[in-house]
């Protein structure tokens, strides 16, 4: 079942992406949950609904694969901004500011 489910998602992703602009997120989440718990079959869904739940599945996989950052790391990134190589003074100032949160 899981392999078929994955293959169907992969096929749905290859369908034209023009319809992705019309994604109904609430419906996509409901259909994703319904298919996952077995109350709906993939064959019950339209091609647009398949594309929507494929987008939901992809977004969930991407969120899971993203490394988790601590609040401190997020603060440092925000304070440093675009400056990827801060000076020693900027680094110390950023660390002081973020350590007080």
C-alpha angles and dihedrals in degrees: 000000000000092000092049090046091052093046091050090051090050090051091048090053090056092057115100112293094215090094092057089082087067097053115146100209096195092051091045092053091047093049092046091053092044093052092044093053093042099245090117132035123219088239088063092063130086120237090257091052090049089053090049095052090044088057090049091050092048092049091050092050091049092050091050093049094050112101113247115244125205120234087253092055092046090051092050091050092049094046094047091049116179093342100106094178107040122191117254090259092051090048093051092045091050092048091050093049094047097043090063094063 
